[in-house]
Amino acid sequence: MAVRPPDEVLDAVAEVVAAGEPVGRALRWCPPDQWHLTLQFLGPVPRLTPVVGALARATGDREAFPFRLGGAGAFPTPNRARVVWVGAAEGRDDIVALAGAVAAALGPVGHETEGRPFRPHLALARLREPGNFGPVLAAIGSAPVGEAFTVGEVVLYESRLSAQGPTYSVLERFPLRNA
């Protein structure tokens, strides 16, 4: 499940990515239709109904909140990057709390978290082999990206892998209060 920024914010991200692409030719850049802030990856879901119920409980009493993207980073480190991302410039505590509520609700229905602290990010590029992509991070920069937006819903996606990369389909939407 994830938060998908509005199209105008994703357009601003695309402009920032364009600055990093010439420096990061070796990266496999993710297309904009794949951009979202993953709250928790579920893997195979044998029974959808318990997941939907847990997510409805986790999100039903949560308030919508402002959020803004910004600040390039890499996992696991810029010198050995496998994923290049843009993080949270504003609203970090709120999205971390939302991810925590989602994790707490999904654990009892068989979907435990990965065990590392949640770091809000929107994946921009991936690498098969780790590399030093500090220059790409510098080109993308540390400034906020796009306008602040309201996180007003959580989206449960189904992903299907293919040779062209993943495709995402919306299974359910879970609105936050006062969105």
ZIKA-V306188 format. One record per helix or strand. SS is the DSSP state (hx for helix, st for strand). FROM is the first residue (numbers start at 0). LEN is the number of residues. If there is no record, write none. Layout:
ss = [SS,SS]
from = [FROM,FROM]
len = [LEN,LEN]
This chain:
ss = [st,hx,st,hx,st,hx,st,st,hx,st,hx,st,hx,st,st,st,st]
from = [1,6,27,31,36,47,62,64,77,80,91,121,133,143,152,166,176]
len = [2,15,2,3,2,13,1,11,3,10,16,10,7,8,8,9,1]
